[in-house]
Amino acid sequence: MTHLERPTSALPSALPDVSCLIATSRLRPGLDGGYTVATLQRAMMFAEAGLPVTLLTVDLHPDYSAFRDEFRRLGLINENTIMRNLLEEVRARPELLREAADVHLDATTDESLGVHRDAAELDAIGQPWRQLVRSAEGAVVFTDFFDAGGHPLFRLPYLARSDWWRASVVVDVLNGDSASSTTRVGGLTGFRGLYRAWWDAVVAERLAAAPDRSIVAIAEARQVGELLIGMPGVGLVHTVHNAHTLPPHQWDSPLDVTWSGWLDTLAGYDAVVWLTRQQRNDVVRRRGREEAPGWVIPHPAHIPADVTANPDRVIGGAHRDARRAVMVARLAPQKRIDHAIRAWQRVTHSLPDAYLDIYGEGALRGELHELIERLDLGDRVTLHGYVPDAPEVARAATCLIVTSVYEGQSLSIAEAMARGCPVIAYDINYGPAEMIANGESGVLVPPADIDALADAIIGLMTDSDRIDRLSRAAHAWAVSAGAAGAIQSWNGLLTAVALTSRAT
């Protein structure tokens, strides 16, 4: 079977016959938390519903083979999910950039500032693939990338700004035998020019293979979606993965430049997929109108096959360790892990044998470890680091704890409830209140109220009947929020976008 053929649908509502491209920034195991998992799960869900998917990453990494192997091992990709990477392909086909280069574009990189070249980094077969060039002060000025033969291919200036993909720069396209023997072929207009040289080739391949099939691209990241706008003959859908506001995360809270700039491009999409009704409504309220057709399609709950086959193996209080809570989250400021640790000091005063297992990695690991030691919780709270199958820890826990400042829609909540694990979560924007029926399938706590969080944990851990009831209700929610409903919504969306793209 080729990746353009359609496998037998495993879900009741098959998707329309389109060429589907999912475009994203990067996909690496253990990075970017729920974003990576949700993107890959969406592709797998499409494939199971009869629509093979090609994932296009614009990651400037020379070799995705190890990432593909790990995702395959984790069951996040299969033979119907093709993953392609920009740097791998333009290194193998340097003519994509050299033929697209505009000889009339002047360079914006000041080569005279680059006085020191780091040693070239080598790929898996020993060829140079990247070389950093620094100023006299040691700061990176630009980076040269090399083709698969080790010849200079393109040059990126260093950009110290959060919305780097919008910068008005020229990406120099190069040719030559080595960094010291390089000819400038021409330039590409910013990251749009770099990405589009590759995307245009991918789209041309699709049209040649299936000229009568509509092409729909799903952008999973702002720096990708904005640069895809305007590709002729391609329907464009943009998904949203996170909250768009800054503190205090109300509908009219400030925005950073990456989000405010993206909202200004809304009219360029054929559809936008929001994870929650509240976020869609908040953006419409802020903007005064809906600028792109908005669809609310939450991340579906993926119930493990063995749980579907025999729910009694994990559902209910009999399978829960009444004194164990878990967290599955990046150790990052957004996740506010310190709140759970501080709450645990109160929990252990009432329940000395209660313990908290935290699964995830991040920049705050050292700081959180110091907090655990300072509160004398070393034998009650454990930082386990990144664990590939972390969602499985919810099978035996009394509850999953979510203390985030904000979310788009917490994937960890859906994963826990799919395993019959109740969730105790701050009632934040966005997601928890649209997933958890407070007091019935989980518990919602006022945001940032550490005492209320501790009380909720103690209250659940000391009530075995309630643990049983909430466990069963959590699983029931997951059954109702499974892939079938999401596929039905995506079927309507993709059909509408395909019709729009044909009309244009």
C-alpha positions, 0 to 999 in steps of 0.5 A: 500500500502506498501512502496515497492509498486508503486503508480500511476504515476502523471508525464508523465515520470515514473522512473525505477523499482528500490529500491531507498534509499536516504541517508543523514546526517540529516533532521530537519524542519527549519535547513540547509535551501534549502538542507533539502527542496530540498532533501525532494522535490526530494523524493516527486517528485520520489514518484509522478512519481511512485517510492516510496523512503526511506530516511535514515538519520544518525542523532544521534537524538533519536526521529524523530517522531516530525520531520516527523509530521512537514514535513508531515504537510508541504507537504514534505513527504507522505505515499510513502516517508518513513523516517528512522533514524540510532539512532532510529533503532540501539537503538531499535535493538542494536544487529545490532551494537553488532553483527557487533563489531570486538573484535580484534579492540583496543579502541582509546578512552582514558577513563582516560581523562573522569572524569565527566559525565553530567546527562544523557539526556532522550528520550520521554519515560524517558530512557537515550539516551546520556551522555556527558563525560568531562575532568577535564577542562570541555571539552567533551572527548567522548559521550556514547549512550544508547539503547532503554532500557537505556543500554550502546550501543556505544561510540563516541570520540569527534573529533575537525575537520571539516572532522570528518567522515574520522577520523581513530578512533574506535567506541566502542560498549558497553553492560551493565546495566548502565554507571557504569557497562559497558562491551566493546563488541568490536569496529567498524571502524570509522563512516563507521563501525557505519553507515554500520552496519545499512545500511547493514541491510537496504539493506538486507531487500530490497534484501529479499523483492525484490531480482530481483530489483536493489538497487540505493542509492542517497547520499545527503551529503559528509559525507554520500556518502564517507562512502557508497562507495563500498557497494556490489550490490548497485548503488551509485549516489552522488548529489551536493548541494552547491559551492565547492570553497572558496573565490573568488569562481573561478574555480581554487579557493582554497578548504577546506578539506571537498571538496578536500577530496570528489573530491578525491573520485569521481571515487567511484560513479556511477554518480554525479548530478550537479545542474549547467553546470558551476559547472560540467565544473569547476570541470572537468577543475580542475581535468583534466577529468571527473572521474564519469559520470556527470549529470546536473539536476537542482532543478525543479521549483515546481509551487503551484497547485492553481497557475497552475490551475489559473495563473492569480491569482498571475502572473503579475504586478497587483498582486505585491506590487510595494514597497515590496521586500523579502529575504528568506535565512538563516541569515548566512555569505554565504547569505550576508544579510547585503548587502541588508540592506545596499542597502536599505538605498539607496533605501529608499532615492529614495523610502521612502515607500519601505520596505524589509521583510527578512525571515530566522533564523541564527547566524547573527540575532543580528548583522543584527538587530543592522545594521538595527537600526544603519542605521535607517531602523527599520520601513523599514526592518523587520527580520521575523525569520523562517517561514515554508511557507516562499516561499509563501511571493513571491506571492505579492512581486515585487522582491526576492533579492539574495545576496549570496557569492556563491550557488549550485543553489538557491532554493529560486530563483526557488520558487519565479519564480514559483510564478511569482516573479522576482529575483534580484540576484548577478551574482555569482557561481553557478546558477543565470545566468542559471535560470535568463535571465538578463533583461527578467525574472529578473536582474543580478547584479555584485557580491558585488556591493551594489550600483548596487543592490540598482539601480536595485531595484529602477529601477524595483520598479519604472517601473510597466510595467517592473514588469508585464513583468518580472513577466510573464517571471519568471513564464514562466521559472518556467513552462519550468523548472518543474518536468517533465524535471527533471524526464526525466533526473532522469529516464535516470540516474537511468536506467543507474546506475541500469544496472551498479549495476546489471553488478557488 
